């Protein structure tokens, strides 16, 4: 089973992924947590370029291709082998981030993005995707608080430094994807406290697991 989490900066994906992994492990699932970009050794080198604020002059097309390269390595080296061994893979961001960030927010050609995703994914999609939905001003405030207290490095803040309009486009993009595919996507209100968000995800996860049986 392949589960992905999406959302704007500061939505709480990392925290909730840990909760879900603990829950599934207690149910007997062997879980692997990973992320994009940076799920592999090669991916971590790509991540350093993509998220470095000194890369602010990067062309959107370059950004798109670097994410595709990271994803291809990630799928081939880590995700497919883990799934083949019977593990449940939980990933912090996947191809939907590319559609939203480079498509909806950067305004790159959607046909190009879908073609590139198709070449990398070859019809390989998550079984379920949770979108942690949050008003961008709240998410960005949370993200910068994490940086200030040392929970996140300031060397990975290129996207946090984008203007508010950029993040509003991202949120709108995610919600549009969810409207288009309500079977795979579940939107979670991430403005709630951590426990409430966890409970809402677990309820939705239980329902989806039963539907997959």
C-alpha positions in Angstrom: 0.0 0.0 0.0 1.3 3.4 -1.0 0.1 6.5 1.0 1.1 10.1 0.3 0.7 13.3 2.2 0.5 16.7 0.5 0.0 20.3 1.6 1.5 23.7 1.9 4.5 24.5 4.1 3.7 24.3 7.8 0.7 22.0 7.3 2.1 19.4 9.7 2.7 16.5 7.3 5.8 15.2 9.0 4.1 15.0 12.4 1.0 13.3 11.1 3.0 10.8 9.0 4.7 9.6 12.2 1.3 9.1 13.8 0.0 7.1 10.8 3.1 5.0 10.7 2.8 4.1 14.4 -0.9 3.3 13.9 -0.3 1.0 10.9 2.6 -0.7 12.6 0.4 -1.5 15.6 -2.0 -3.1 13.1 0.7 -5.3 11.8 1.8 -3.3 8.7 5.5 -3.1 8.0 5.9 0.6 7.2 8.6 2.7 5.5 8.5 6.5 5.8 10.1 8.5 3.0 9.9 11.9 1.4 10.3 14.0 -1.8 12.7 15.5 -2.6 15.5 13.6 -0.8 14.3 10.1 -0.2 17.5 8.6 -1.6 21.2 9.5 -1.3 21.1 11.0 -4.8 17.8 12.7 -4.0 19.3 14.4 -1.0 21.9 16.1 -3.2 19.0 17.2 -5.5 17.0 18.4 -2.5 20.0 20.6 -1.4 19.8 22.4 -4.7 16.0 22.7 -4.9 15.4 24.0 -1.4 18.4 26.2 -1.0 17.3 29.9 -0.8 20.5 30.7 -2.8 18.9 28.8 -5.7 16.3 31.6 -6.1 17.4 32.2 -9.7 16.4 28.7 -10.8 14.3 28.6 -13.9 10.9 26.8 -13.3 11.7 24.3 -16.1 14.9 23.4 -14.3 13.0 23.0 -11.1 10.5 20.7 -12.8 13.2 18.5 -14.3 15.1 18.2 -11.0 12.0 17.1 -9.2 11.4 14.5 -12.0 14.9 13.2 -11.6 14.5 12.9 -7.8 11.2 11.1 -8.3 12.6 8.6 -10.8 15.5 7.7 -8.5 13.1 7.5 -5.6 10.7 5.1 -7.3 13.3 2.8 -8.7 15.6 2.7 -5.8 13.2 2.8 -2.8 9.5 2.9 -3.4 8.9 0.0 -5.8 11.3 -2.4 -3.9 9.7 -1.6 -0.6 6.2 -2.2 -2.0 7.3 -5.4 -3.7 8.6 -6.7 -0.3 5.1 -6.1 1.2 5.8 -2.9 3.0 3.4 0.0 3.3 5.1 3.1 2.0 4.2 6.5 3.5 5.6 9.4 1.5 5.8 13.1 2.4 5.0 14.6 -1.0 4.9 12.9 -4.4 3.9 13.8 -8.0 0.9 15.9 -6.9 3.4 18.4 -5.5 4.9 18.8 -9.0 1.4 19.4 -10.5 0.6 22.0 -7.9 3.9 23.8 -7.4 5.2 23.8 -10.9 1.8 23.8 -12.7 -0.7 25.8 -10.7 1.8 28.1 -9.0 4.7 28.4 -11.5 2.2 28.3 -14.5 4.3 25.8 -16.4 2.5 23.9 -19.2 0.3 21.3 -17.6 0.5 19.0 -20.6 4.3 19.0 -20.2 4.0 18.2 -16.5 1.5 15.4 -17.1 3.7 14.0 -19.9 6.8 14.1 -17.7 4.9 12.5 -14.7 3.6 9.8 -17.0 7.1 9.0 -18.2 8.4 8.8 -14.7 5.4 7.1 -13.1 4.2 4.8 -15.9 0.7 4.7 -14.3 2.2 4.2 -10.8 0.0 6.2 -8.4 -0.6 6.3 -4.6 -3.4 4.2 -3.3 -4.5 7.2 -1.2 -3.4 10.8 -0.7 -4.1 13.0 2.2 -4.1 16.8 1.7 -3.5 18.7 4.9 -5.4 21.9 4.1 -4.4 25.1 5.8 -4.6 28.9 5.2 -1.2 29.9 3.8 -0.6 32.7 6.4 -1.0 30.2 9.2 1.2 27.6 7.5 4.0 30.0 6.7 3.9 31.3 10.3 4.3 27.7 11.6 7.1 26.9 9.1 9.1 29.9 10.1 8.6 29.1 13.8 10.0 25.7 13.2 13.1 27.3 11.5 13.6 29.7 14.4 13.5 26.9 17.0 15.8 24.7 15.0 13.3 22.0 14.0 14.0 22.8 10.4 17.2 24.2 8.7 17.2 27.6 7.2 19.1 26.1 4.2 15.8 24.7 3.0 13.6 27.8 2.9 13.5 28.7 -0.8 9.7 28.0 -1.0 8.9 29.6 2.3 10.4 32.8 0.9 7.9 32.9 -2.0 5.2 35.5 -1.7 1.8 34.9 -0.3 0.1 34.8 -3.7 2.3 31.8 -4.6 1.2 29.8 -1.6 -2.4 30.7 -2.2 -2.1 29.2 -5.7 -0.7 26.1 -4.2 -3.5 25.7 -1.7 -6.1 26.3 -4.5 -4.3 23.8 -6.7 -4.5 21.0 -4.1 -8.1 21.6 -3.5 -8.8 21.5 -7.2 -7.0 18.1 -7.5 -9.1 16.8 -4.6 -12.3 17.9 -6.3 -11.2 16.2 -9.5 -10.4 12.9 -7.8 -12.4 12.5 -4.5 -11.7 8.7 -4.5 -7.9 9.0 -4.1 -7.8 12.3 -2.2 -9.0 13.1 1.3 -8.8 16.7 2.5 -8.1 17.2 6.2 -8.5 20.5 8.0 -5.0 21.1 9.3 -6.0 24.2 11.3 -7.1 22.0 14.1 -4.8 20.9 16.9 -2.5 18.0 16.3 -4.7 15.4 18.1 -7.8 16.4 16.2 -6.0 16.2 12.9 -4.6 12.8 13.8 -8.1 11.5 14.7 -9.6 12.8 11.5 -6.9 11.2 9.4 -7.3 7.9 11.2 -11.0 7.9 10.6 -10.5 8.5 6.9 -7.7 6.0 6.8 -9.8 3.3 8.4 -12.6 3.9 5.9 -10.2 3.8 2.9 -8.5 0.6 4.2 -11.9 -1.1 4.4 -12.8 0.0 0.9 -9.6 -1.5 -0.4 -10.3 -4.9 1.1 
